[in-house]
Amino acid sequence: MKNSIQQIAENFIMNLQEYFSEDREIRIDKLENELLEKSKSCAAEMAAAYVEFLDSAVLNDKRGRRQEKYVVVRKNDMRRIQTKIGEIAFKRTYYRNSDTREYAYLVDQAIGLEAYTHVSNGLGLALVDAAKDVSYQKACEKVYNGALSRETVMHKIRQSNVEVAPAASVKRHAANLHIDADEAHVTLVGGHKSIVPLISVYEGIEKQGKRGKCREIFHISEYGKKPDEIWEKALNRIESKYDLSGTKIYLHGDGGRWIQTGLDWLPNATFVLDKYHKNKAIKAMTAGLDKSTRKSFDNEIRTALAEEDTRFFDELTQSIANQQPNRNEKIMDAASYLKSFVHGISICEHDEEANNGGATEPHVSHMLAGRLSSRPMKWSKTTLERFAPILVTDGNINFENKQNGKIESKLHLKAVRATRTAFKCGKTAGLPLPDSIGTLPVLKAGITTSLYKALKGLS
């Protein structure tokens, strides 16, 4: 059994006294770091004392244990759990249910701690959140001073889920919605290539100085799902926020097969070829020509596409191919790509709203590529299935936890009540509350300083 909570508090205050009484200069940056560590250490001791007292309350409730058929198998089994306040180490009792023959640490069940877990959910969430921006190793260093392994971060990601946002009580109505669909290209373990789809939904772009901002934007990303599954989830998310009656939807993208599937799911949707891929294809057609000729063909190609003049476009294509027979295949491929999406290009000429969206590449770069593919790295499919939704979520993340901390048995409830009473009265293990804190010299002096106020509050 740990020391009484009063002893822990006394030790903490004495440590503070010693710290401040040392004959040395204490700068504020060093002060806050060292005091934070001392405070976390004290909190970890308190938490361990709480758990041990809870275990003791269960052990001492012989009548309650007899009613629920739990017999003692072993006492004082040590368990260590890494948390945001440091390591919490406590001893607890192992039981066997004489009816079901099942074995259990009842105090672990009471505090919602799963077997074989060495990292708390709070610390796990901090690691996952950090891993959204930096590598596993840097996430460990940032959150826990590098004391955990990279594998720990990976395992916490694989245990995590993104909470489904509840439907809005009052749904928004927008005359127009813009949906950007694109993907990040990643390398899998083993060297194979794969894609991670990203769908971004917003109400158009508003200017903020020289920059543009997507209004009411949210993102959806899934890995390992079929196109219909991805778009079904996207539509459910959109309908949970919007009343789509009368809304016109513009689907921006490069026209990939999985993106085109979205037109089958989204009501009143029109495809718009995003300008990045349009410009890329036009440059592929005119590459290799001298500057003035390239500019002339560029203008004429854009005019032909905007007016859906496919006959003129074919003539331009053949003319460019005749001038560069060595690039014939690349020219024809780029021309075929543009011609197949001519309606998705011309819409920008006669529907001004179609130009109010289409930021596919920036979305992918900001939300996915910076973490998944911009640096040399390899990913497992299992990790990507969990990590892709985490990278783009604006909601909560939780863990798959069989022990959710909900106490149902009378035995647990009685133990918790007894522990609360003990801590409220300032004692554990039946130890009375001593008066020694009030006898500390800094308090007896009666001089009102910041340290005096802090320690007086603790006492």
C-alpha angles and dihedrals in degrees: 000000000000122000117278117278087246091058091049091051091047092051091049093052092045089052090052090050092051091046095052095041095057114115098243141093113270114202120201096243092053091040096058094045096049094043091049090055091048091050093049091049091053091048091050090053090049091051091050090049090051093052093046092049090049089052090049091051091055092046093050094048093085094161092052092047091048091053092051092042098241119149127185116256101169138354135213098023107170122230128182124198126184112225140169088268094049134264117342111201121186142158123234143173128259118220140188125209107229092207103045096026088225122144124220147160098233095198090055088055091048094056095040096248116153123218116268093013113136099172124062121234091245092055090041092056090049090052093048092048091051091047089061088074107024141029122282091257094050090047089057091049093047097047105028107015091257093294093128130064128250088242089062091060091047092051092049090052090051091051095050132099133190112236114239109243112238118245114269114259089222112031122218122240121213127180089215135022125192121206121191116198123188140127143234116233112227138180118235128212104278094039100273119140124234141164134239110207121222126195118190120191124194144145098248135284126296124195120244104182108301092340131078128225127200110233119233093349126181132169137220124197131172133171128208094016128126116248092252091053092050094049094044089056091045092051092048090052092047093048091049088063105028140050098221098194106128093002119135115213125207114200110202123194149104093283097252117167095253090049093051088055087069090070088065091056106035115078118232091001128161125194120235120189105228116242095237093064093038092054092043091055093047090052089049089056096049100036114125096030120115116266100260095043091047091052092049094051091044092058093045093048091052092049093049092050094045090052093040088236096158093169092058089043091055090051091052091049093051092047092054091046091051090054092049110030090165089064096043096119095049092046093050093046092052092045092049090051093052094044093052090058099038092126090052088055102042093051089075089064100053101027112055093190089065087070092056093084143026110113097143099140096048090049093052092044093050101039106032118001095059090063105025109037116004092087128042105274141130128223136201119229090235092057095044092053089062101029100052095064090044093055094058104032124116090187137076128297123213139173134247097252122169090192103060095174095249108144114213109155121088089231092060094042092052091049092051092049091050091049093048090051092049094051092044089055091046101245143100133189088023093292115148120237108264124213098223097110091067090055094062109126094235090058097041090055089067094210109146105232132145089259090048091053093048095048093041089055091051092048 
